[in-house]
């Protein structure tokens, strides 16, 4: 009854509202928006911030050691990192990856980083799996999931994989 009254009030008042039951699928944040900052602990326990990478092109990569599609995509991400890490882009200098793990097991997470040769410095996790606050903020409901942001932190693309990631990076070269 209360929802119906609120919706009727909104219609009469000319307002637009969205009423949800709380279990609808998440849709993700939008291209063209500023990416929310991520501040989280790294593998060694130090704090890492996405915002510290301002000025670089960054692939925010949500993944987990237990995720076969993520592990199959890792060689493509490694190749992109190796090919583009020192390049100049239209609105960024250099390219890096900011991994956000949805692992719960720190040992498995560390082993996957080593085994997959994820050589960049930025690996974070709150070790809460699907209850990760960052997955919630970014509305990630499946992995692998990624967001490519420019030097100002603006989302340029989402969920680029393999050849699509490489093509987008080439397109953004200076």
Short mmCIF file of the C-alpha atoms (twelve columns), coordinates in Angstrom:
data_MODEL
# 
_entry.id   MODEL 
# 
loop_
_atom_site.group_PDB 
_atom_site.id 
_atom_site.type_symbol 
_atom_site.label_atom_id 
_atom_site.label_alt_id 
_atom_site.label_comp_id 
_atom_site.label_asym_id 
_atom_site.label_seq_id 
_atom_site.Cartn_x 
_atom_site.Cartn_y 
_atom_site.Cartn_z 
_atom_site.pdbx_PDB_model_num 
ATOM 1   C CA . UNK A 1   0.000  0.000   0.000   1 
ATOM 2   C CA . UNK A 2   2.796  2.388   0.943   1 
ATOM 3   C CA . UNK A 3   4.645  1.740   -2.383  1 
ATOM 4   C CA . UNK A 4   1.441  2.336   -4.357  1 
ATOM 5   C CA . UNK A 5   0.837  5.618   -2.511  1 
ATOM 6   C CA . UNK A 6   4.412  6.776   -3.127  1 
ATOM 7   C CA . UNK A 7   4.178  5.910   -6.821  1 
ATOM 8   C CA . UNK A 8   0.818  7.695   -7.126  1 
ATOM 9   C CA . UNK A 9   2.238  10.732  -5.323  1 
ATOM 10  C CA . UNK A 10  5.249  10.747  -7.642  1 
ATOM 11  C CA . UNK A 11  3.034  10.587  -10.730 1 
ATOM 12  C CA . UNK A 12  0.812  13.417  -9.472  1 
ATOM 13  C CA . UNK A 13  3.822  15.526  -8.488  1 
ATOM 14  C CA . UNK A 14  5.522  14.883  -11.842 1 
ATOM 15  C CA . UNK A 15  8.469  13.092  -10.238 1 
ATOM 16  C CA . UNK A 16  10.284 10.047  -11.491 1 
ATOM 17  C CA . UNK A 17  11.167 7.382   -8.947  1 
ATOM 18  C CA . UNK A 18  12.382 3.842   -9.112  1 
ATOM 19  C CA . UNK A 19  11.002 1.306   -6.682  1 
ATOM 20  C CA . UNK A 20  12.885 -1.960  -6.390  1 
ATOM 21  C CA . UNK A 21  12.472 -5.041  -4.301  1 
ATOM 22  C CA . UNK A 22  16.223 -5.292  -3.789  1 
ATOM 23  C CA . UNK A 23  16.860 -8.459  -5.778  1 
ATOM 24  C CA . UNK A 24  16.744 -7.202  -9.360  1 
ATOM 25  C CA . UNK A 25  19.843 -7.846  -11.483 1 
ATOM 26  C CA . UNK A 26  22.483 -5.177  -11.234 1 
ATOM 27  C CA . UNK A 27  23.146 -3.247  -14.423 1 
ATOM 28  C CA . UNK A 28  26.633 -1.781  -13.954 1 
ATOM 29  C CA . UNK A 29  27.999 1.744   -13.989 1 
ATOM 30  C CA . UNK A 30  27.980 3.699   -17.189 1 
ATOM 31  C CA . UNK A 31  30.546 4.541   -19.823 1 
ATOM 32  C CA . UNK A 32  31.336 8.244   -19.592 1 
ATOM 33  C CA . UNK A 33  31.018 8.344   -15.799 1 
ATOM 34  C CA . UNK A 34  33.861 8.730   -13.322 1 
ATOM 35  C CA . UNK A 35  34.882 5.367   -11.897 1 
ATOM 36  C CA . UNK A 36  34.368 5.074   -8.142  1 
ATOM 37  C CA . UNK A 37  37.636 4.953   -6.242  1 
ATOM 38  C CA . UNK A 38  38.775 1.602   -4.898  1 
ATOM 39  C CA . UNK A 39  40.785 1.608   -1.686  1 
ATOM 40  C CA . UNK A 40  41.695 -1.866  -0.522  1 
ATOM 41  C CA . UNK A 41  44.446 -4.055  0.858   1 
ATOM 42  C CA . UNK A 42  46.972 -5.638  -1.442  1 
ATOM 43  C CA . UNK A 43  48.429 -9.116  -1.157  1 
ATOM 44  C CA . UNK A 44  51.097 -7.846  1.256   1 
ATOM 45  C CA . UNK A 45  48.533 -6.004  3.395   1 
ATOM 46  C CA . UNK A 46  49.395 -2.487  2.230   1 
ATOM 47  C CA . UNK A 47  46.643 -0.128  1.131   1 
ATOM 48  C CA . UNK A 48  46.255 0.509   -2.596  1 
ATOM 49  C CA . UNK A 49  44.083 3.162   -4.210  1 
ATOM 50  C CA . UNK A 50  42.792 3.241   -7.757  1 
ATOM 51  C CA . UNK A 51  42.997 7.047   -7.568  1 
ATOM 52  C CA . UNK A 52  46.786 6.804   -7.162  1 
ATOM 53  C CA . UNK A 53  46.893 5.752   -10.828 1 
ATOM 54  C CA . UNK A 54  45.503 9.069   -12.072 1 
ATOM 55  C CA . UNK A 55  47.082 9.987   -15.383 1 
ATOM 56  C CA . UNK A 56  47.344 6.370   -16.589 1 
ATOM 57  C CA . UNK A 57  45.019 4.255   -18.677 1 
ATOM 58  C CA . UNK A 58  43.798 1.559   -16.279 1 
ATOM 59  C CA . UNK A 59  41.951 -1.698  -16.755 1 
ATOM 60  C CA . UNK A 60  40.014 -2.425  -13.560 1 
ATOM 61  C CA . UNK A 61  39.775 -6.200  -13.747 1 
ATOM 62  C CA . UNK A 62  37.399 -8.139  -11.467 1 
ATOM 63  C CA . UNK A 63  38.403 -11.790 -11.334 1 
ATOM 64  C CA . UNK A 64  39.092 -14.726 -8.982  1 
ATOM 65  C CA . UNK A 65  41.503 -17.632 -8.779  1 
ATOM 66  C CA . UNK A 66  38.585 -20.117 -8.806  1 
ATOM 67  C CA . UNK A 67  37.044 -18.663 -12.011 1 
ATOM 68  C CA . UNK A 68  38.024 -20.684 -15.131 1 
ATOM 69  C CA . UNK A 69  36.940 -17.961 -17.621 1 
ATOM 70  C CA . UNK A 70  39.002 -15.418 -15.654 1 
ATOM 71  C CA . UNK A 71  42.050 -17.648 -15.701 1 
ATOM 72  C CA . UNK A 72  41.632 -18.223 -19.466 1 
ATOM 73  C CA . UNK A 73  41.443 -14.441 -20.014 1 
ATOM 74  C CA . UNK A 74  44.533 -13.665 -17.909 1 
ATOM 75  C CA . UNK A 75  47.047 -14.390 -20.727 1 
ATOM 76  C CA . UNK A 76  45.250 -11.789 -22.890 1 
ATOM 77  C CA . UNK A 77  45.417 -9.219  -20.089 1 
ATOM 78  C CA . UNK A 78  49.102 -10.003 -19.522 1 
ATOM 79  C CA . UNK A 79  49.825 -9.568  -23.252 1 
ATOM 80  C CA . UNK A 80  47.969 -6.234  -23.338 1 
ATOM 81  C CA . UNK A 81  49.864 -5.045  -20.270 1 
ATOM 82  C CA . UNK A 82  53.240 -6.026  -21.737 1 
ATOM 83  C CA . UNK A 83  52.458 -4.431  -25.120 1 
ATOM 84  C CA . UNK A 84  50.982 -1.152  -23.850 1 
ATOM 85  C CA . UNK A 85  52.393 -0.416  -20.367 1 
ATOM 86  C CA . UNK A 86  54.864 2.208   -21.635 1 
ATOM 87  C CA . UNK A 87  52.753 3.738   -24.433 1 
ATOM 88  C CA . UNK A 88  51.254 7.218   -24.622 1 
ATOM 89  C CA . UNK A 89  47.507 7.517   -25.060 1 
ATOM 90  C CA . UNK A 90  45.162 10.360  -25.945 1 
ATOM 91  C CA . UNK A 91  44.318 11.064  -22.313 1 
ATOM 92  C CA . UNK A 92  46.815 8.974   -20.390 1 
ATOM 93  C CA . UNK A 93  50.449 8.064   -20.127 1 
ATOM 94  C CA . UNK A 94  51.072 4.369   -19.699 1 
ATOM 95  C CA . UNK A 95  48.705 1.463   -19.213 1 
ATOM 96  C CA . UNK A 96  48.298 -0.726  -16.148 1 
ATOM 97  C CA . UNK A 97  45.897 -3.195  -14.620 1 
ATOM 98  C CA . UNK A 98  44.173 -2.847  -11.242 1 
ATOM 99  C CA . UNK A 99  43.045 -6.352  -10.277 1 
ATOM 100 C CA . UNK A 100 40.165 -6.740  -7.838  1 
ATOM 101 C CA . UNK A 101 39.921 -10.348 -6.698  1 
ATOM 102 C CA . UNK A 102 36.675 -11.935 -5.550  1 
ATOM 103 C CA . UNK A 103 38.619 -14.620 -3.750  1 
ATOM 104 C CA . UNK A 104 38.062 -15.689 -0.153  1 
ATOM 105 C CA . UNK A 105 41.254 -17.729 0.068   1 
ATOM 106 C CA . UNK A 106 44.384 -15.571 0.201   1 
ATOM 107 C CA . UNK A 107 46.759 -18.460 -0.563  1 
ATOM 108 C CA . UNK A 108 44.827 -19.415 -3.730  1 
ATOM 109 C CA . UNK A 109 44.709 -15.734 -4.772  1 
ATOM 110 C CA . UNK A 110 48.480 -15.308 -4.346  1 
ATOM 111 C CA . UNK A 111 49.182 -18.569 -6.185  1 
ATOM 112 C CA . UNK A 112 46.994 -17.544 -9.152  1 
ATOM 113 C CA . UNK A 113 48.806 -14.192 -9.417  1 
ATOM 114 C CA . UNK A 114 52.130 -16.036 -9.552  1 
ATOM 115 C CA . UNK A 115 50.980 -18.908 -11.789 1 
ATOM 116 C CA . UNK A 116 49.320 -16.578 -14.314 1 
ATOM 117 C CA . UNK A 117 52.310 -14.186 -14.287 1 
ATOM 118 C CA . UNK A 118 50.219 -11.128 -13.421 1 
ATOM 119 C CA . UNK A 119 53.287 -8.905  -13.258 1 
ATOM 120 C CA . UNK A 120 51.693 -5.509  -12.553 1 
ATOM 121 C CA . UNK A 121 51.725 -4.140  -9.002  1 
ATOM 122 C CA . UNK A 122 48.034 -3.572  -8.369  1 
ATOM 123 C CA . UNK A 123 46.271 -6.577  -6.839  1 
ATOM 124 C CA . UNK A 124 43.613 -5.997  -4.165  1 
ATOM 125 C CA . UNK A 125 40.909 -7.971  -2.402  1 
ATOM 126 C CA . UNK A 126 38.780 -7.723  0.716   1 
ATOM 127 C CA . UNK A 127 38.661 -11.564 0.619   1 
ATOM 128 C CA . UNK A 128 34.861 -11.558 0.844   1 
ATOM 129 C CA . UNK A 129 34.148 -13.292 -2.458  1 
ATOM 130 C CA . UNK A 130 30.803 -12.250 -3.946  1 
ATOM 131 C CA . UNK A 131 30.235 -10.054 -0.880  1 
ATOM 132 C CA . UNK A 132 33.072 -7.788  -2.024  1 
ATOM 133 C CA . UNK A 133 32.141 -4.174  -1.439  1 
ATOM 134 C CA . UNK A 134 33.860 -3.206  -4.687  1 
ATOM 135 C CA . UNK A 135 31.915 -5.729  -6.757  1 
ATOM 136 C CA . UNK A 136 28.769 -4.239  -5.241  1 
ATOM 137 C CA . UNK A 137 29.802 -0.639  -5.970  1 
ATOM 138 C CA . UNK A 138 30.691 -1.523  -9.570  1 
ATOM 139 C CA . UNK A 139 27.575 -3.693  -9.860  1 
ATOM 140 C CA . UNK A 140 29.569 -6.720  -10.932 1 
ATOM 141 C CA . UNK A 141 27.358 -9.799  -11.092 1 
ATOM 142 C CA . UNK A 142 29.609 -12.012 -13.205 1 
ATOM 143 C CA . UNK A 143 33.340 -12.385 -13.734 1 
ATOM 144 C CA . UNK A 144 35.559 -11.704 -15.496 1 
ATOM 145 C CA . UNK A 145 34.348 -8.113  -15.581 1 
ATOM 146 C CA . UNK A 146 36.420 -5.092  -16.498 1 
ATOM 147 C CA . UNK A 147 36.275 -1.334  -16.809 1 
ATOM 148 C CA . UNK A 148 38.774 0.643   -18.882 1 
ATOM 149 C CA . UNK A 149 39.327 4.135   -17.479 1 
ATOM 150 C CA . UNK A 150 41.295 7.060   -18.863 1 
ATOM 151 C CA . UNK A 151 43.811 9.292   -17.086 1 
ATOM 152 C CA . UNK A 152 40.980 11.269  -15.468 1 
ATOM 153 C CA . UNK A 153 39.240 8.127   -14.193 1 
ATOM 154 C CA . UNK A 154 36.424 8.251   -16.757 1 
ATOM 155 C CA . UNK A 155 35.043 4.884   -17.863 1 
ATOM 156 C CA . UNK A 156 35.781 4.429   -21.573 1 
ATOM 157 C CA . UNK A 157 34.661 0.830   -22.052 1 
ATOM 158 C CA . UNK A 158 33.448 -2.227  -20.175 1 
ATOM 159 C CA . UNK A 159 34.142 -5.939  -20.431 1 
ATOM 160 C CA . UNK A 160 36.785 -5.825  -23.148 1 
ATOM 161 C CA . UNK A 161 38.371 -9.212  -23.669 1 
ATOM 162 C CA . UNK A 162 41.094 -10.607 -25.901 1 
ATOM 163 C CA . UNK A 163 41.320 -8.918  -29.288 1 
ATOM 164 C CA . UNK A 164 38.690 -6.315  -28.297 1 
ATOM 165 C CA . UNK A 165 40.914 -5.064  -25.464 1 
ATOM 166 C CA . UNK A 166 43.931 -4.823  -27.741 1 
ATOM 167 C CA . UNK A 167 41.908 -3.044  -30.454 1 
ATOM 168 C CA . UNK A 168 40.585 -0.475  -27.958 1 
ATOM 169 C CA . UNK A 169 44.073 0.187   -26.595 1 
ATOM 170 C CA . UNK A 170 45.382 0.689   -30.152 1 
ATOM 171 C CA . UNK A 171 42.492 3.061   -30.882 1 
ATOM 172 C CA . UNK A 172 43.406 5.165   -27.839 1 
ATOM 173 C CA . UNK A 173 47.113 5.508   -28.724 1 
ATOM 174 C CA . UNK A 174 48.384 9.024   -29.308 1 
# 
